[in-house]
Amino acid sequence: MARYKLVNTLTFGEMFVQALIWTVLIVVTFGLAAPFFAYYFLKLIINKTEIHEF
């Protein structure tokens, strides 16, 4: 029976830059970008996750 594990390849730098960009967008749009930030951040985490067999 094969065993799998989830490996996230997202680096701290990528998270920090995205959080900084979205913080600026939220301030500039007076909070209108906040719901989209939550969706985008979850999508980013899922897209950077890989399944490895061990």
Gaussian input, Z-matrix of N, CA and C with variables (Angstrom, degrees):
# hf/3-21g

backbone

0 1
 N
 C     1     B1
 C     2     B2     1     A1
 N     3     B3     2     A2     1     D1
 C     4     B4     3     A3     2     D2
 C     5     B5     4     A4     3     D3
 N     6     B6     5     A5     4     D4
 C     7     B7     6     A6     5     D5
 C     8     B8     7     A7     6     D6
 N     9     B9     8     A8     7     D7
 C    10    B10     9     A9     8     D8
 C    11    B11    10    A10     9     D9
 N    12    B12    11    A11    10    D10
 C    13    B13    12    A12    11    D11
 C    14    B14    13    A13    12    D12
 N    15    B15    14    A14    13    D13
 C    16    B16    15    A15    14    D14
 C    17    B17    16    A16    15    D15
 N    18    B18    17    A17    16    D16
 C    19    B19    18    A18    17    D17
 C    20    B20    19    A19    18    D18
 N    21    B21    20    A20    19    D19
 C    22    B22    21    A21    20    D20
 C    23    B23    22    A22    21    D21
 N    24    B24    23    A23    22    D22
 C    25    B25    24    A24    23    D23
 C    26    B26    25    A25    24    D24
 N    27    B27    26    A26    25    D25
 C    28    B28    27    A27    26    D26
 C    29    B29    28    A28    27    D27
 N    30    B30    29    A29    28    D28
 C    31    B31    30    A30    29    D29
 C    32    B32    31    A31    30    D30
 N    33    B33    32    A32    31    D31
 C    34    B34    33    A33    32    D32
 C    35    B35    34    A34    33    D33
 N    36    B36    35    A35    34    D34
 C    37    B37    36    A36    35    D35
 C    38    B38    37    A37    36    D36
 N    39    B39    38    A38    37    D37
 C    40    B40    39    A39    38    D38
 C    41    B41    40    A40    39    D39
 N    42    B42    41    A41    40    D40
 C    43    B43    42    A42    41    D41
 C    44    B44    43    A43    42    D42
 N    45    B45    44    A44    43    D43
 C    46    B46    45    A45    44    D44
 C    47    B47    46    A46    45    D45
 N    48    B48    47    A47    46    D46
 C    49    B49    48    A48    47    D47
 C    50    B50    49    A49    48    D48
 N    51    B51    50    A50    49    D49
 C    52    B52    51    A51    50    D50
 C    53    B53    52    A52    51    D51
 N    54    B54    53    A53    52    D52
 C    55    B55    54    A54    53    D53
 C    56    B56    55    A55    54    D54
 N    57    B57    56    A56    55    D55
 C    58    B58    57    A57    56    D56
 C    59    B59    58    A58    57    D57
 N    60    B60    59    A59    58    D58
 C    61    B61    60    A60    59    D59
 C    62    B62    61    A61    60    D60
 N    63    B63    62    A62    61    D61
 C    64    B64    63    A63    62    D62
 C    65    B65    64    A64    63    D63
 N    66    B66    65    A65    64    D64
 C    67    B67    66    A66    65    D65
 C    68    B68    67    A67    66    D66
 N    69    B69    68    A68    67    D67
 C    70    B70    69    A69    68    D68
 C    71    B71    70    A70    69    D69
 N    72    B72    71    A71    70    D70
 C    73    B73    72    A72    71    D71
 C    74    B74    73    A73    72    D72
 N    75    B75    74    A74    73    D73
 C    76    B76    75    A75    74    D74
 C    77    B77    76    A76    75    D75
 N    78    B78    77    A77    76    D76
 C    79    B79    78    A78    77    D77
 C    80    B80    79    A79    78    D78
 N    81    B81    80    A80    79    D79
 C    82    B82    81    A81    80    D80
 C    83    B83    82    A82    81    D81
 N    84    B84    83    A83    82    D82
 C    85    B85    84    A84    83    D83
 C    86    B86    85    A85    84    D84
 N    87    B87    86    A86    85    D85
 C    88    B88    87    A87    86    D86
 C    89    B89    88    A88    87    D87
 N    90    B90    89    A89    88    D88
 C    91    B91    90    A90    89    D89
 C    92    B92    91    A91    90    D90
 N    93    B93    92    A92    91    D91
 C    94    B94    93    A93    92    D92
 C    95    B95    94    A94    93    D93
 N    96    B96    95    A95    94    D94
 C    97    B97    96    A96    95    D95
 C    98    B98    97    A97    96    D96
 N    99    B99    98    A98    97    D97
 C   100   B100    99    A99    98    D98
 C   101   B101   100   A100    99    D99
 N   102   B102   101   A101   100   D100
 C   103   B103   102   A102   101   D101
 C   104   B104   103   A103   102   D102
 N   105   B105   104   A104   103   D103
 C   106   B106   105   A105   104   D104
 C   107   B107   106   A106   105   D105
 N   108   B108   107   A107   106   D106
 C   109   B109   108   A108   107   D107
 C   110   B110   109   A109   108   D108
 N   111   B111   110   A110   109   D109
 C   112   B112   111   A111   110   D110
 C   113   B113   112   A112   111   D111
 N   114   B114   113   A113   112   D112
 C   115   B115   114   A114   113   D113
 C   116   B116   115   A115   114   D114
 N   117   B117   116   A116   115   D115
 C   118   B118   117   A117   116   D116
 C   119   B119   118   A118   117   D117
 N   120   B120   119   A119   118   D118
 C   121   B121   120   A120   119   D119
 C   122   B122   121   A121   120   D120
 N   123   B123   122   A122   121   D121
 C   124   B124   123   A123   122   D122
 C   125   B125   124   A124   123   D123
 N   126   B126   125   A125   124   D124
 C   127   B127   126   A126   125   D125
 C   128   B128   127   A127   126   D126
 N   129   B129   128   A128   127   D127
 C   130   B130   129   A129   128   D128
 C   131   B131   130   A130   129   D129
 N   132   B132   131   A131   130   D130
 C   133   B133   132   A132   131   D131
 C   134   B134   133   A133   132   D132
 N   135   B135   134   A134   133   D133
 C   136   B136   135   A135   134   D134
 C   137   B137   136   A136   135   D135
 N   138   B138   137   A137   136   D136
 C   139   B139   138   A138   137   D137
 C   140   B140   139   A139   138   D138
 N   141   B141   140   A140   139   D139
 C   142   B142   141   A141   140   D140
 C   143   B143   142   A142   141   D141
 N   144   B144   143   A143   142   D142
 C   145   B145   144   A144   143   D143
 C   146   B146   145   A145   144   D144
 N   147   B147   146   A146   145   D145
 C   148   B148   147   A147   146   D146
 C   149   B149   148   A148   147   D147
 N   150   B150   149   A149   148   D148
 C   151   B151   150   A150   149   D149
 C   152   B152   151   A151   150   D150
 N   153   B153   152   A152   151   D151
 C   154   B154   153   A153   152   D152
 C   155   B155   154   A154   153   D153
 N   156   B156   155   A155   154   D154
 C   157   B157   156   A156   155   D155
 C   158   B158   157   A157   156   D156
 N   159   B159   158   A158   157   D157
 C   160   B160   159   A159   158   D158
 C   161   B161   160   A160   159   D159

   B1=1.4497
   B2=1.5237
   B3=1.3062
   B4=1.4655
   B5=1.5225
   B6=1.3210
   B7=1.4659
   B8=1.5227
   B9=1.2943
   B10=1.4536
   B11=1.5116
   B12=1.3308
   B13=1.4596
   B14=1.5199
   B15=1.3204
   B16=1.4601
   B17=1.5224
   B18=1.3292
   B19=1.4573
   B20=1.5213
   B21=1.3156
   B22=1.4581
   B23=1.5286
   B24=1.3271
   B25=1.4652
   B26=1.5264
   B27=1.3143
   B28=1.4570
   B29=1.5272
   B30=1.3254
   B31=1.4581
   B32=1.5266
   B33=1.3211
   B34=1.4566
   B35=1.5258
   B36=1.3238
   B37=1.4625
   B38=1.5145
   B39=1.3343
   B40=1.4645
   B41=1.5286
   B42=1.3221
   B43=1.4672
   B44=1.5210
   B45=1.3223
   B46=1.4584
   B47=1.5301
   B48=1.3182
   B49=1.4738
   B50=1.5223
   B51=1.3230
   B52=1.4650
   B53=1.5273
   B54=1.3205
   B55=1.4652
   B56=1.5266
   B57=1.3117
   B58=1.4602
   B59=1.5299
   B60=1.3173
   B61=1.4638
   B62=1.5286
   B63=1.3277
   B64=1.4601
   B65=1.5152
   B66=1.3250
   B67=1.4698
   B68=1.5261
   B69=1.3216
   B70=1.4642
   B71=1.5275
   B72=1.3323
   B73=1.4657
   B74=1.5248
   B75=1.3261
   B76=1.4624
   B77=1.5253
   B78=1.3230
   B79=1.4651
   B80=1.5227
   B81=1.3138
   B82=1.4670
   B83=1.5275
   B84=1.3329
   B85=1.4675
   B86=1.5276
   B87=1.3224
   B88=1.4745
   B89=1.5311
   B90=1.3225
   B91=1.4546
   B92=1.5170
   B93=1.3133
   B94=1.4647
   B95=1.5264
   B96=1.3140
   B97=1.4606
   B98=1.5302
   B99=1.3247
   B100=1.4664
   B101=1.5330
   B102=1.3235
   B103=1.4735
   B104=1.5328
   B105=1.3085
   B106=1.4596
   B107=1.5190
   B108=1.3250
   B109=1.4671
   B110=1.5205
   B111=1.3259
   B112=1.4630
   B113=1.5254
   B114=1.3176
   B115=1.4619
   B116=1.5258
   B117=1.3352
   B118=1.4585
   B119=1.5255
   B120=1.3285
   B121=1.4671
   B122=1.5298
   B123=1.3285
   B124=1.4663
   B125=1.5211
   B126=1.3296
   B127=1.4581
   B128=1.5338
   B129=1.3195
   B130=1.4588
   B131=1.5265
   B132=1.3102
   B133=1.4662
   B134=1.5277
   B135=1.3146
   B136=1.4687
   B137=1.5252
   B138=1.3204
   B139=1.4636
   B140=1.5233
   B141=1.3104
   B142=1.4598
   B143=1.5310
   B144=1.3382
   B145=1.4572
   B146=1.5243
   B147=1.3260
   B148=1.4617
   B149=1.5178
   B150=1.3260
   B151=1.4630
   B152=1.5205
   B153=1.3298
   B154=1.4526
   B155=1.5236
   B156=1.3203
   B157=1.4685
   B158=1.5122
   B159=1.3265
   B160=1.4679
   B161=1.4999
   A1=108.93
   A2=116.24
   A3=121.03
   A4=110.08
   A5=114.47
   A6=120.47
   A7=107.89
   A8=115.46
   A9=121.50
   A10=109.95
   A11=114.96
   A12=119.72
   A13=108.53
   A14=115.60
   A15=121.65
   A16=108.69
   A17=115.62
   A18=121.65
   A19=108.03
   A20=115.99
   A21=120.73
   A22=108.42
   A23=116.98
   A24=121.82
   A25=112.45
   A26=116.73
   A27=121.59
   A28=109.35
   A29=117.02
   A30=120.63
   A31=110.64
   A32=115.04
   A33=120.39
   A34=110.62
   A35=117.00
   A36=120.97
   A37=112.38
   A38=116.74
   A39=120.40
   A40=111.07
   A41=116.40
   A42=119.78
   A43=110.95
   A44=116.90
   A45=121.27
   A46=111.09
   A47=117.06
   A48=120.90
   A49=110.41
   A50=117.23
   A51=120.08
   A52=111.12
   A53=117.52
   A54=120.66
   A55=110.56
   A56=117.37
   A57=121.40
   A58=111.12
   A59=116.71
   A60=121.03
   A61=110.47
   A62=116.95
   A63=119.88
   A64=111.98
   A65=118.02
   A66=120.27
   A67=110.00
   A68=116.96
   A69=120.74
   A70=109.99
   A71=117.06
   A72=120.33
   A73=111.85
   A74=117.16
   A75=120.52
   A76=110.40
   A77=116.91
   A78=120.18
   A79=110.47
   A80=117.76
   A81=121.77
   A82=111.16
   A83=117.30
   A84=120.34
   A85=112.34
   A86=117.33
   A87=122.67
   A88=112.18
   A89=116.42
   A90=121.77
   A91=115.92
   A92=118.15
   A93=119.75
   A94=113.11
   A95=117.91
   A96=121.15
   A97=112.39
   A98=118.36
   A99=121.46
   A100=113.65
   A101=120.75
   A102=118.83
   A103=112.60
   A104=116.86
   A105=120.52
   A106=111.68
   A107=117.06
   A108=121.45
   A109=110.29
   A110=117.00
   A111=120.49
   A112=110.57
   A113=117.17
   A114=121.25
   A115=110.86
   A116=117.31
   A117=120.99
   A118=111.37
   A119=117.06
   A120=120.24
   A121=110.74
   A122=117.12
   A123=119.51
   A124=111.04
   A125=116.48
   A126=120.91
   A127=110.68
   A128=117.21
   A129=122.03
   A130=110.76
   A131=116.86
   A132=120.82
   A133=110.55
   A134=117.22
   A135=120.41
   A136=111.13
   A137=118.00
   A138=120.90
   A139=113.05
   A140=118.10
   A141=121.51
   A142=113.12
   A143=117.28
   A144=121.61
   A145=109.60
   A146=115.33
   A147=121.66
   A148=109.24
   A149=116.24
   A150=122.08
   A151=107.63
   A152=116.26
   A153=121.69
   A154=109.38
   A155=115.29
   A156=120.48
   A157=108.59
   A158=116.15
   A159=119.05
   A160=111.03
   D1=126.68
   D2=-177.89
   D3=-76.00
   D4=145.23
   D5=176.90
   D6=-115.31
   D7=144.22
   D8=-176.79
   D9=-128.58
   D10=153.75
   D11=172.45
   D12=-139.59
   D13=150.43
   D14=178.18
   D15=-90.93
   D16=130.71
   D17=179.97
   D18=-123.17
   D19=123.67
   D20=179.57
   D21=-98.40
   D22=125.94
   D23=-177.28
   D24=-101.01
   D25=12.55
   D26=-179.56
   D27=-74.00
   D28=128.70
   D29=-179.53
   D30=-94.73
   D31=161.96
   D32=179.24
   D33=-61.83
   D34=-38.69
   D35=-179.99
   D36=-61.62
   D37=-42.34
   D38=178.18
   D39=-63.75
   D40=-42.38
   D41=178.78
   D42=-65.02
   D43=-42.58
   D44=-177.39
   D45=-64.56
   D46=-45.04
   D47=-179.74
   D48=-63.69
   D49=-44.55
   D50=179.54
   D51=-64.28
   D52=-41.83
   D53=178.51
   D54=-63.66
   D55=-39.37
   D56=178.94
   D57=-65.39
   D58=-45.85
   D59=179.06
   D60=-61.70
   D61=-45.26
   D62=-178.96
   D63=-68.99
   D64=-32.17
   D65=176.16
   D66=-63.34
   D67=-42.83
   D68=177.60
   D69=-63.63
   D70=-43.27
   D71=178.71
   D72=-62.08
   D73=-40.24
   D74=179.90
   D75=-65.12
   D76=-40.29
   D77=179.19
   D78=-68.34
   D79=-44.53
   D80=-177.18
   D81=-65.62
   D82=-37.55
   D83=-178.10
   D84=-93.09
   D85=12.24
   D86=179.16
   D87=55.46
   D88=39.83
   D89=174.69
   D90=92.01
   D91=-4.33
   D92=-178.28
   D93=-69.42
   D94=-20.69
   D95=-179.05
   D96=-86.96
   D97=-6.77
   D98=-175.06
   D99=-59.79
   D100=-46.80
   D101=179.22
   D102=-63.11
   D103=-33.78
   D104=179.40
   D105=-71.86
   D106=-29.07
   D107=177.27
   D108=-62.99
   D109=-45.34
   D110=-179.68
   D111=-60.31
   D112=-45.63
   D113=178.64
   D114=-62.74
   D115=-46.96
   D116=-176.88
   D117=-64.16
   D118=-40.73
   D119=-176.88
   D120=-67.02
   D121=-41.33
   D122=176.27
   D123=-64.09
   D124=-40.22
   D125=178.16
   D126=-63.07
   D127=-40.28
   D128=178.67
   D129=-61.77
   D130=-44.75
   D131=-179.97
   D132=-64.08
   D133=-44.30
   D134=-179.67
   D135=-65.51
   D136=-40.01
   D137=-179.47
   D138=-69.08
   D139=-24.95
   D140=179.51
   D141=-93.71
   D142=7.81
   D143=179.99
   D144=-100.24
   D145=133.35
   D146=-179.64
   D147=-120.71
   D148=154.67
   D149=175.82
   D150=-104.38
   D151=122.26
   D152=179.33
   D153=-114.34
   D154=139.15
   D155=176.09
   D156=-92.87
   D157=135.36
   D158=176.26
   D159=-137.88

